[in-house]
């Protein structure tokens, strides 16, 4: 994913939460996941070398990277 694609994606999502090197965006407009092409629920951007995520529900994940950040696209089951 290049800079332009990520900027366009972020501008279409709703910022939700940011703390400890993890930023979450909500997909409120049913944008397609770049990996599987199905709408995703949230974009989770992990900006640090190590991050811990506590998941409260079962999720399918699609993953990519951008400039050293890990991008997780969540799909609720």
PDB file of N, CA, C and O in Angstrom:
ATOM      1  N   UNK A   1       0.858  -1.174   0.000  1.00  0.00           N
ATOM      2  CA  UNK A   1       0.000   0.000   0.000  1.00  0.00           C
ATOM      3  C   UNK A   1       0.896   1.226   0.000  1.00  0.00           C
ATOM      4  O   UNK A   1       1.789   1.353   0.838  1.00  0.00           O
ATOM      5  N   UNK A   2       0.656   2.126  -0.941  1.00  0.00           N
ATOM      6  CA  UNK A   2       1.483   3.332  -0.999  1.00  0.00           C
ATOM      7  C   UNK A   2       0.872   4.454  -0.150  1.00  0.00           C
ATOM      8  O   UNK A   2      -0.233   4.317   0.374  1.00  0.00           O
ATOM      9  N   UNK A   3       1.602   5.554  -0.024  1.00  0.00           N
ATOM     10  CA  UNK A   3       1.164   6.678   0.810  1.00  0.00           C
ATOM     11  C   UNK A   3      -0.189   7.229   0.374  1.00  0.00           C
ATOM     12  O   UNK A   3      -1.052   7.503   1.208  1.00  0.00           O
ATOM     13  N   UNK A   4      -0.369   7.388  -0.922  1.00  0.00           N
ATOM     14  CA  UNK A   4      -1.614   7.955  -1.442  1.00  0.00           C
ATOM     15  C   UNK A   4      -2.816   7.052  -1.123  1.00  0.00           C
ATOM     16  O   UNK A   4      -3.876   7.536  -0.727  1.00  0.00           O
ATOM     17  N   UNK A   5      -2.639   5.751  -1.297  1.00  0.00           N
ATOM     18  CA  UNK A   5      -3.721   4.805  -0.998  1.00  0.00           C
ATOM     19  C   UNK A   5      -4.092   4.830   0.484  1.00  0.00           C
ATOM     20  O   UNK A   5      -5.272   4.818   0.837  1.00  0.00           O
ATOM     21  N   UNK A   6      -3.075   4.866   1.346  1.00  0.00           N
ATOM     22  CA  UNK A   6      -3.340   4.899   2.789  1.00  0.00           C
ATOM     23  C   UNK A   6      -4.006   6.209   3.190  1.00  0.00           C
ATOM     24  O   UNK A   6      -4.943   6.196   3.988  1.00  0.00           O
ATOM     25  N   UNK A   7      -3.549   7.327   2.662  1.00  0.00           N
ATOM     26  CA  UNK A   7      -4.167   8.621   2.978  1.00  0.00           C
ATOM     27  C   UNK A   7      -5.630   8.651   2.545  1.00  0.00           C
ATOM     28  O   UNK A   7      -6.489   9.140   3.279  1.00  0.00           O
ATOM     29  N   UNK A   8      -5.911   8.130   1.358  1.00  0.00           N
ATOM     30  CA  UNK A   8      -7.284   8.087   0.860  1.00  0.00           C
ATOM     31  C   UNK A   8      -8.146   7.186   1.749  1.00  0.00           C
ATOM     32  O   UNK A   8      -9.284   7.527   2.071  1.00  0.00           O
ATOM     33  N   UNK A   9      -7.602   6.048   2.138  1.00  0.00           N
ATOM     34  CA  UNK A   9      -8.330   5.126   3.004  1.00  0.00           C
ATOM     35  C   UNK A   9      -8.633   5.772   4.354  1.00  0.00           C
ATOM     36  O   UNK A   9      -9.777   5.746   4.807  1.00  0.00           O
ATOM     37  N   UNK A  10      -7.628   6.347   4.994  1.00  0.00           N
ATOM     38  CA  UNK A  10      -7.824   6.987   6.303  1.00  0.00           C
ATOM     39  C   UNK A  10      -8.837   8.126   6.243  1.00  0.00           C
ATOM     40  O   UNK A  10      -9.608   8.318   7.183  1.00  0.00           O
ATOM     41  N   UNK A  11      -8.842   8.879   5.149  1.00  0.00           N
ATOM     42  CA  UNK A  11      -9.773  10.003   5.046  1.00  0.00           C
ATOM     43  C   UNK A  11     -11.220   9.531   4.923  1.00  0.00           C
ATOM     44  O   UNK A  11     -12.144  10.296   5.199  1.00  0.00           O
ATOM     45  N   UNK A  12     -11.425   8.292   4.516  1.00  0.00           N
ATOM     46  CA  UNK A  12     -12.780   7.743   4.374  1.00  0.00           C
ATOM     47  C   UNK A  12     -13.264   7.042   5.638  1.00  0.00           C
ATOM     48  O   UNK A  12     -14.445   6.711   5.744  1.00  0.00           O
ATOM     49  N   UNK A  13     -12.372   6.811   6.597  1.00  0.00           N
ATOM     50  CA  UNK A  13     -12.714   6.094   7.825  1.00  0.00           C
ATOM     51  C   UNK A  13     -12.960   7.065   8.972  1.00  0.00           C
ATOM     52  O   UNK A  13     -12.557   8.226   8.913  1.00  0.00           O
ATOM     53  N   UNK A  14     -13.624   6.580  10.011  1.00  0.00           N
ATOM     54  CA  UNK A  14     -13.916   7.385  11.190  1.00  0.00           C
ATOM     55  C   UNK A  14     -12.886   7.072  12.277  1.00  0.00           C
ATOM     56  O   UNK A  14     -12.824   5.936  12.746  1.00  0.00           O
ATOM     57  N   UNK A  15     -12.064   8.069  12.694  1.00  0.00           N
ATOM     58  CA  UNK A  15     -11.115   7.816  13.787  1.00  0.00           C
ATOM     59  C   UNK A  15     -11.865   7.357  15.027  1.00  0.00           C
ATOM     60  O   UNK A  15     -12.909   7.909  15.373  1.00  0.00           O
ATOM     61  N   UNK A  16     -11.324   6.340  15.694  1.00  0.00           N
ATOM     62  CA  UNK A  16     -12.019   5.788  16.858  1.00  0.00           C
ATOM     63  C   UNK A  16     -11.200   5.936  18.131  1.00  0.00           C
ATOM     64  O   UNK A  16     -11.689   6.480  19.121  1.00  0.00           O
ATOM     65  N   UNK A  17      -9.965   5.460  18.120  1.00  0.00           N
ATOM     66  CA  UNK A  17      -9.179   5.434  19.358  1.00  0.00           C
ATOM     67  C   UNK A  17      -7.697   5.453  19.019  1.00  0.00           C
ATOM     68  O   UNK A  17      -7.276   4.911  17.996  1.00  0.00           O
ATOM     69  N   UNK A  18      -6.905   6.085  19.892  1.00  0.00           N
ATOM     70  CA  UNK A  18      -5.460   6.089  19.711  1.00  0.00           C
ATOM     71  C   UNK A  18      -4.785   6.079  21.076  1.00  0.00           C
ATOM     72  O   UNK A  18      -5.012   6.960  21.905  1.00  0.00           O
ATOM     73  N   UNK A  19      -3.945   5.058  21.294  1.00  0.00           N
ATOM     74  CA  UNK A  19      -3.171   5.022  22.531  1.00  0.00           C
ATOM     75  C   UNK A  19      -2.092   3.961  22.435  1.00  0.00           C
ATOM     76  O   UNK A  19      -2.279   2.919  21.807  1.00  0.00           O
ATOM     77  N   UNK A  20      -0.967   4.239  23.063  1.00  0.00           N
ATOM     78  CA  UNK A  20       0.122   3.277  23.146  1.00  0.00           C
ATOM     79  C   UNK A  20       0.643   2.771  21.811  1.00  0.00           C
ATOM     80  O   UNK A  20       1.025   1.606  21.705  1.00  0.00           O
ATOM     81  N   UNK A  21       0.669   3.618  20.794  1.00  0.00           N
ATOM     82  CA  UNK A  21       1.193   3.212  19.500  1.00  0.00           C
ATOM     83  C   UNK A  21       0.212   2.458  18.626  1.00  0.00           C
ATOM     84  O   UNK A  21       0.586   1.929  17.579  1.00  0.00           O
ATOM     85  N   UNK A  22      -1.057   2.405  19.055  1.00  0.00           N
ATOM     86  CA  UNK A  22      -2.100   1.738  18.263  1.00  0.00           C
ATOM     87  C   UNK A  22      -3.220   2.736  17.986  1.00  0.00           C
ATOM     88  O   UNK A  22      -3.750   3.356  18.908  1.00  0.00           O
ATOM     89  N   UNK A  23      -3.575   2.888  16.710  1.00  0.00           N
ATOM     90  CA  UNK A  23      -4.662   3.770  16.302  1.00  0.00           C
ATOM     91  C   UNK A  23      -5.723   2.938  15.597  1.00  0.00           C
ATOM     92  O   UNK A  23      -5.407   2.106  14.747  1.00  0.00           O
ATOM     93  N   UNK A  24      -6.988   3.168  15.957  1.00  0.00           N
ATOM     94  CA  UNK A  24      -8.092   2.409  15.384  1.00  0.00           C
ATOM     95  C   UNK A  24      -9.028   3.344  14.629  1.00  0.00           C
ATOM     96  O   UNK A  24      -9.357   4.434  15.097  1.00  0.00           O
ATOM     97  N   UNK A  25      -9.450   2.895  13.453  1.00  0.00           N
ATOM     98  CA  UNK A  25     -10.400   3.619  12.620  1.00  0.00           C
ATOM     99  C   UNK A  25     -11.586   2.702  12.339  1.00  0.00           C
ATOM    100  O   UNK A  25     -11.398   1.509  12.101  1.00  0.00           O
ATOM    101  N   UNK A  26     -12.799   3.241  12.364  1.00  0.00           N
ATOM    102  CA  UNK A  26     -14.019   2.490  12.053  1.00  0.00           C
ATOM    103  C   UNK A  26     -14.374   2.656  10.579  1.00  0.00           C
ATOM    104  O   UNK A  26     -14.284   3.751  10.024  1.00  0.00           O
ATOM    105  N   UNK A  27     -14.772   1.569   9.966  1.00  0.00           N
ATOM    106  CA  UNK A  27     -15.207   1.596   8.566  1.00  0.00           C
ATOM    107  C   UNK A  27     -16.728   1.708   8.565  1.00  0.00           C
ATOM    108  O   UNK A  27     -17.430   0.697   8.565  1.00  0.00           O
ATOM    109  N   UNK A  28     -17.226   2.920   8.562  1.00  0.00           N
ATOM    110  CA  UNK A  28     -18.673   3.156   8.636  1.00  0.00           C
ATOM    111  C   UNK A  28     -19.325   3.258   7.262  1.00  0.00           C
ATOM    112  O   UNK A  28     -20.539   3.431   7.162  1.00  0.00           O
ATOM    113  N   UNK A  29     -18.523   3.150   6.201  1.00  0.00           N
ATOM    114  CA  UNK A  29     -19.058   3.279   4.851  1.00  0.00           C
ATOM    115  C   UNK A  29     -18.817   2.037   3.992  1.00  0.00           C
ATOM    116  O   UNK A  29     -18.942   2.097   2.769  1.00  0.00           O
ATOM    117  N   UNK A  30     -18.473   0.915   4.623  1.00  0.00           N
ATOM    118  CA  UNK A  30     -18.313  -0.385   3.958  1.00  0.00           C
ATOM    119  C   UNK A  30     -17.271  -0.386   2.834  1.00  0.00           C
ATOM    120  O   UNK A  30     -17.518  -0.920   1.752  1.00  0.00           O
ATOM    121  N   UNK A  31     -16.114   0.210   3.095  1.00  0.00           N
ATOM    122  CA  UNK A  31     -15.012   0.174   2.137  1.00  0.00           C
ATOM    123  C   UNK A  31     -14.479  -1.253   2.073  1.00  0.00           C
ATOM    124  O   UNK A  31     -14.444  -1.950   3.087  1.00  0.00           O
ATOM    125  N   UNK A  32     -14.068  -1.684   0.897  1.00  0.00           N
ATOM    126  CA  UNK A  32     -13.545  -3.037   0.717  1.00  0.00           C
ATOM    127  C   UNK A  32     -12.128  -3.148   1.270  1.00  0.00           C
ATOM    128  O   UNK A  32     -11.321  -2.226   1.149  1.00  0.00           O
ATOM    129  N   UNK A  33     -11.848  -4.279   1.871  1.00  0.00           N
ATOM    130  CA  UNK A  33     -10.512  -4.604   2.373  1.00  0.00           C
ATOM    131  C   UNK A  33      -9.572  -4.777   1.178  1.00  0.00           C
ATOM    132  O   UNK A  33      -9.938  -5.444   0.210  1.00  0.00           O
ATOM    133  N   UNK A  34      -8.369  -4.192   1.222  1.00  0.00           N
ATOM    134  CA  UNK A  34      -7.450  -4.328   0.093  1.00  0.00           C
ATOM    135  C   UNK A  34      -6.929  -5.762  -0.079  1.00  0.00           C
ATOM    136  O   UNK A  34      -6.459  -6.116  -1.160  1.00  0.00           O
ATOM    137  N   UNK A  35      -7.006  -6.580   0.959  1.00  0.00           N
ATOM    138  CA  UNK A  35      -6.494  -7.949   0.867  1.00  0.00           C
ATOM    139  C   UNK A  35      -7.527  -8.938   0.343  1.00  0.00           C
ATOM    140  O   UNK A  35      -7.226  -9.733  -0.547  1.00  0.00           O
ATOM    141  N   UNK A  36      -8.751  -8.897   0.889  1.00  0.00           N
ATOM    142  CA  UNK A  36      -9.764  -9.898   0.522  1.00  0.00           C
ATOM    143  C   UNK A  36     -10.924  -9.314  -0.278  1.00  0.00           C
ATOM    144  O   UNK A  36     -11.769 -10.054  -0.780  1.00  0.00           O
ATOM    145  N   UNK A  37     -10.964  -7.995  -0.395  1.00  0.00           N
ATOM    146  CA  UNK A  37     -11.977  -7.268  -1.158  1.00  0.00           C
ATOM    147  C   UNK A  37     -13.394  -7.348  -0.572  1.00  0.00           C
ATOM    148  O   UNK A  37     -14.364  -7.029  -1.260  1.00  0.00           O
ATOM    149  N   UNK A  38     -13.519  -7.768   0.687  1.00  0.00           N
ATOM    150  CA  UNK A  38     -14.802  -7.740   1.396  1.00  0.00           C
ATOM    151  C   UNK A  38     -14.778  -6.541   2.343  1.00  0.00           C
ATOM    152  O   UNK A  38     -13.702  -6.154   2.799  1.00  0.00           O
ATOM    153  N   UNK A  39     -15.923  -5.944   2.651  1.00  0.00           N
ATOM    154  CA  UNK A  39     -15.921  -4.833   3.608  1.00  0.00           C
ATOM    155  C   UNK A  39     -15.319  -5.260   4.945  1.00  0.00           C
ATOM    156  O   UNK A  39     -15.591  -6.358   5.431  1.00  0.00           O
ATOM    157  N   UNK A  40     -14.508  -4.396   5.532  1.00  0.00           N
ATOM    158  CA  UNK A  40     -13.913  -4.681   6.837  1.00  0.00           C
ATOM    159  C   UNK A  40     -14.584  -3.807   7.883  1.00  0.00           C
ATOM    160  O   UNK A  40     -15.256  -2.832   7.549  1.00  0.00           O
ATOM    161  N   UNK A  41     -14.399  -4.162   9.163  1.00  0.00           N
ATOM    162  CA  UNK A  41     -15.027  -3.414  10.251  1.00  0.00           C
ATOM    163  C   UNK A  41     -14.140  -2.294  10.781  1.00  0.00           C
ATOM    164  O   UNK A  41     -14.589  -1.157  10.933  1.00  0.00           O
ATOM    165  N   UNK A  42     -12.884  -2.618  11.058  1.00  0.00           N
ATOM    166  CA  UNK A  42     -11.954  -1.639  11.625  1.00  0.00           C
ATOM    167  C   UNK A  42     -10.592  -1.767  10.968  1.00  0.00           C
ATOM    168  O   UNK A  42     -10.204  -2.843  10.514  1.00  0.00           O
ATOM    169  N   UNK A  43      -9.876  -0.660  10.924  1.00  0.00           N
ATOM    170  CA  UNK A  43      -8.466  -0.648  10.560  1.00  0.00           C
ATOM    171  C   UNK A  43      -7.702  -0.360  11.844  1.00  0.00           C
ATOM    172  O   UNK A  43      -7.946   0.647  12.508  1.00  0.00           O
ATOM    173  N   UNK A  44      -6.776  -1.249  12.189  1.00  0.00           N
ATOM    174  CA  UNK A  44      -5.935  -1.072  13.369  1.00  0.00           C
ATOM    175  C   UNK A  44      -4.512  -0.851  12.873  1.00  0.00           C
ATOM    176  O   UNK A  44      -3.944  -1.708  12.197  1.00  0.00           O
ATOM    177  N   UNK A  45      -3.934   0.304  13.212  1.00  0.00           N
ATOM    178  CA  UNK A  45      -2.576   0.642  12.794  1.00  0.00           C
ATOM    179  C   UNK A  45      -1.659   0.513  14.003  1.00  0.00           C
ATOM    180  O   UNK A  45      -1.801   1.237  14.989  1.00  0.00           O
ATOM    181  N   UNK A  46      -0.711  -0.426  13.910  1.00  0.00           N
ATOM    182  CA  UNK A  46       0.266  -0.653  14.990  1.00  0.00           C
ATOM    183  C   UNK A  46       1.561   0.051  14.596  1.00  0.00           C
ATOM    184  O   UNK A  46       2.222  -0.343  13.636  1.00  0.00           O
ATOM    185  N   UNK A  47       1.917   1.097  15.342  1.00  0.00           N
ATOM    186  CA  UNK A  47       3.023   1.967  14.954  1.00  0.00           C
ATOM    187  C   UNK A  47       4.340   1.624  15.637  1.00  0.00           C
ATOM    188  O   UNK A  47       5.394   2.052  15.168  1.00  0.00           O
ATOM    189  N   UNK A  48       4.312   0.869  16.724  1.00  0.00           N
ATOM    190  CA  UNK A  48       5.535   0.510  17.445  1.00  0.00           C
ATOM    191  C   UNK A  48       6.057  -0.834  16.965  1.00  0.00           C
ATOM    192  O   UNK A  48       5.349  -1.579  16.288  1.00  0.00           O
ATOM    193  N   UNK A  49       7.314  -1.142  17.324  1.00  0.00           N
ATOM    194  CA  UNK A  49       7.878  -2.440  16.961  1.00  0.00           C
ATOM    195  C   UNK A  49       7.114  -3.580  17.620  1.00  0.00           C
ATOM    196  O   UNK A  49       6.955  -4.649  17.030  1.00  0.00           O
ATOM    197  N   UNK A  50       6.640  -3.355  18.843  1.00  0.00           N
ATOM    198  CA  UNK A  50       5.885  -4.372  19.574  1.00  0.00           C
ATOM    199  C   UNK A  50       4.606  -3.749  20.102  1.00  0.00           C
ATOM    200  O   UNK A  50       4.637  -2.695  20.739  1.00  0.00           O
ATOM    201  N   UNK A  51       3.493  -4.393  19.840  1.00  0.00           N
ATOM    202  CA  UNK A  51       2.205  -3.954  20.362  1.00  0.00           C
ATOM    203  C   UNK A  51       1.457  -5.174  20.863  1.00  0.00           C
ATOM    204  O   UNK A  51       1.642  -6.280  20.355  1.00  0.00           O
ATOM    205  N   UNK A  52       0.619  -4.969  21.851  1.00  0.00           N
ATOM    206  CA  UNK A  52      -0.231  -6.032  22.373  1.00  0.00           C
ATOM    207  C   UNK A  52      -1.680  -5.622  22.154  1.00  0.00           C
ATOM    208  O   UNK A  52      -2.079  -4.507  22.492  1.00  0.00           O
ATOM    209  N   UNK A  53      -2.460  -6.529  21.588  1.00  0.00           N
ATOM    210  CA  UNK A  53      -3.867  -6.264  21.339  1.00  0.00           C
ATOM    211  C   UNK A  53      -4.694  -7.228  22.169  1.00  0.00           C
ATOM    212  O   UNK A  53      -4.465  -8.437  22.133  1.00  0.00           O
ATOM    213  N   UNK A  54      -5.650  -6.702  22.914  1.00  0.00           N
ATOM    214  CA  UNK A  54      -6.560  -7.540  23.684  1.00  0.00           C
ATOM    215  C   UNK A  54      -7.885  -7.580  22.945  1.00  0.00           C
ATOM    216  O   UNK A  54      -8.601  -6.581  22.879  1.00  0.00           O
ATOM    217  N   UNK A  55      -8.204  -8.732  22.394  1.00  0.00           N
ATOM    218  CA  UNK A  55      -9.408  -8.883  21.589  1.00  0.00           C
ATOM    219  C   UNK A  55     -10.548  -9.401  22.449  1.00  0.00           C
ATOM    220  O   UNK A  55     -10.384 -10.369  23.192  1.00  0.00           O
ATOM    221  N   UNK A  56     -11.695  -8.759  22.348  1.00  0.00           N
ATOM    222  CA  UNK A  56     -12.855  -9.157  23.141  1.00  0.00           C
ATOM    223  C   UNK A  56     -13.821 -10.028  22.346  1.00  0.00           C
ATOM    224  O   UNK A  56     -14.818 -10.504  22.889  1.00  0.00           O
ATOM    225  N   UNK A  57     -13.532 -10.240  21.066  1.00  0.00           N
ATOM    226  CA  UNK A  57     -14.402 -11.069  20.228  1.00  0.00           C
ATOM    227  C   UNK A  57     -13.565 -11.759  19.152  1.00  0.00           C
ATOM    228  O   UNK A  57     -12.431 -11.367  18.876  1.00  0.00           O
ATOM    229  N   UNK A  58     -14.145 -12.785  18.559  1.00  0.00           N
ATOM    230  CA  UNK A  58     -13.477 -13.522  17.479  1.00  0.00           C
ATOM    231  C   UNK A  58     -13.473 -12.657  16.215  1.00  0.00           C
ATOM    232  O   UNK A  58     -14.508 -12.128  15.811  1.00  0.00           O
ATOM    233  N   UNK A  59     -12.299 -12.522  15.600  1.00  0.00           N
ATOM    234  CA  UNK A  59     -12.151 -11.717  14.395  1.00  0.00           C
ATOM    235  C   UNK A  59     -11.320 -12.455  13.360  1.00  0.00           C
ATOM    236  O   UNK A  59     -10.393 -13.189  13.704  1.00  0.00           O
ATOM    237  N   UNK A  60     -11.653 -12.259  12.100  1.00  0.00           N
ATOM    238  CA  UNK A  60     -10.752 -12.627  11.019  1.00  0.00           C
ATOM    239  C   UNK A  60      -9.918 -11.393  10.745  1.00  0.00           C
ATOM    240  O   UNK A  60     -10.419 -10.271  10.825  1.00  0.00           O
ATOM    241  N   UNK A  61      -8.644 -11.592  10.423  1.00  0.00           N
ATOM    242  CA  UNK A  61      -7.746 -10.466  10.184  1.00  0.00           C
ATOM    243  C   UNK A  61      -7.095 -10.575   8.817  1.00  0.00           C
ATOM    244  O   UNK A  61      -6.682 -11.658   8.403  1.00  0.00           O
ATOM    245  N   UNK A  62      -7.003  -9.453   8.119  1.00  0.00           N
ATOM    246  CA  UNK A  62      -6.181  -9.309   6.929  1.00  0.00           C
ATOM    247  C   UNK A  62      -5.068  -8.340   7.318  1.00  0.00           C
ATOM    248  O   UNK A  62      -5.307  -7.393   8.067  1.00  0.00           O
ATOM    249  N   UNK A  63      -3.863  -8.565   6.819  1.00  0.00           N
ATOM    250  CA  UNK A  63      -2.699  -7.810   7.290  1.00  0.00           C
ATOM    251  C   UNK A  63      -1.871  -7.306   6.117  1.00  0.00           C
ATOM    252  O   UNK A  63      -1.701  -7.995   5.111  1.00  0.00           O
ATOM    253  N   UNK A  64      -1.356  -6.084   6.268  1.00  0.00           N
ATOM    254  CA  UNK A  64      -0.356  -5.539   5.358  1.00  0.00           C
ATOM    255  C   UNK A  64       0.547  -4.607   6.172  1.00  0.00           C
ATOM    256  O   UNK A  64       0.336  -4.422   7.371  1.00  0.00           O
ATOM    257  N   UNK A  65       1.535  -4.033   5.528  1.00  0.00           N
ATOM    258  CA  UNK A  65       2.421  -3.078   6.198  1.00  0.00           C
ATOM    259  C   UNK A  65       2.519  -1.811   5.358  1.00  0.00           C
ATOM    260  O   UNK A  65       2.255  -1.810   4.155  1.00  0.00           O
ATOM    261  N   UNK A  66       2.911  -0.727   6.038  1.00  0.00           N
ATOM    262  CA  UNK A  66       3.156   0.553   5.369  1.00  0.00           C
ATOM    263  C   UNK A  66       4.193   1.317   6.166  1.00  0.00           C
ATOM    264  O   UNK A  66       3.958   1.647   7.328  1.00  0.00           O
ATOM    265  N   UNK A  67       5.326   1.600   5.569  1.00  0.00           N
ATOM    266  CA  UNK A  67       6.410   2.353   6.216  1.00  0.00           C
ATOM    267  C   UNK A  67       6.720   1.848   7.624  1.00  0.00           C
ATOM    268  O   UNK A  67       6.891   2.653   8.539  1.00  0.00           O
ATOM    269  N   UNK A  68       6.794   0.544   7.811  1.00  0.00           N
ATOM    270  CA  UNK A  68       7.132  -0.037   9.112  1.00  0.00           C
ATOM    271  C   UNK A  68       5.960  -0.205  10.052  1.00  0.00           C
ATOM    272  O   UNK A  68       6.116  -0.811  11.112  1.00  0.00           O
ATOM    273  N   UNK A  69       4.784   0.312   9.703  1.00  0.00           N
ATOM    274  CA  UNK A  69       3.585   0.120  10.523  1.00  0.00           C
ATOM    275  C   UNK A  69       2.846  -1.125  10.032  1.00  0.00           C
ATOM    276  O   UNK A  69       2.809  -1.403   8.834  1.00  0.00           O
ATOM    277  N   UNK A  70       2.263  -1.864  10.961  1.00  0.00           N
ATOM    278  CA  UNK A  70       1.434  -3.007  10.614  1.00  0.00           C
ATOM    279  C   UNK A  70      -0.012  -2.537  10.547  1.00  0.00           C
ATOM    280  O   UNK A  70      -0.496  -1.875  11.465  1.00  0.00           O
ATOM    281  N   UNK A  71      -0.701  -2.877   9.464  1.00  0.00           N
ATOM    282  CA  UNK A  71      -2.098  -2.506   9.281  1.00  0.00           C
ATOM    283  C   UNK A  71      -2.945  -3.770   9.349  1.00  0.00           C
ATOM    284  O   UNK A  71      -2.771  -4.689   8.548  1.00  0.00           O
ATOM    285  N   UNK A  72      -3.862  -3.809  10.312  1.00  0.00           N
ATOM    286  CA  UNK A  72      -4.763  -4.943  10.483  1.00  0.00           C
ATOM    287  C   UNK A  72      -6.171  -4.521  10.074  1.00  0.00           C
ATOM    288  O   UNK A  72      -6.698  -3.523  10.565  1.00  0.00           O
ATOM    289  N   UNK A  73      -6.761  -5.276   9.188  1.00  0.00           N
ATOM    290  CA  UNK A  73      -8.145  -5.043   8.773  1.00  0.00           C
ATOM    291  C   UNK A  73      -8.979  -6.131   9.440  1.00  0.00           C
ATOM    292  O   UNK A  73      -8.807  -7.316   9.155  1.00  0.00           O
ATOM    293  N   UNK A  74      -9.885  -5.725  10.329  1.00  0.00           N
ATOM    294  CA  UNK A  74     -10.664  -6.700  11.091  1.00  0.00           C
ATOM    295  C   UNK A  74     -11.990  -7.001  10.404  1.00  0.00           C
ATOM    296  O   UNK A  74     -12.615  -6.136   9.792  1.00  0.00           O
ATOM    297  N   UNK A  75     -12.393  -8.262  10.530  1.00  0.00           N
ATOM    298  CA  UNK A  75     -13.662  -8.736  10.001  1.00  0.00           C
ATOM    299  C   UNK A  75     -14.347  -9.511  11.133  1.00  0.00           C
ATOM    300  O   UNK A  75     -13.873 -10.577  11.527  1.00  0.00           O
ATOM    301  N   UNK A  76     -15.448  -8.986  11.652  1.00  0.00           N
ATOM    302  CA  UNK A  76     -16.173  -9.667  12.733  1.00  0.00           C
ATOM    303  C   UNK A  76     -16.808 -10.936  12.197  1.00  0.00           C
ATOM    304  O   UNK A  76     -17.305 -10.977  11.071  1.00  0.00           O
ATOM    305  N   UNK A  77     -16.783 -11.963  13.018  1.00  0.00           N
ATOM    306  CA  UNK A  77     -17.384 -13.242  12.621  1.00  0.00           C
ATOM    307  C   UNK A  77     -18.831 -13.304  12.997  1.00  0.00           C
ATOM    308  O   UNK A  77     -19.494 -14.308  12.738  1.00  0.00           O
TER     309      UNK A  77
END
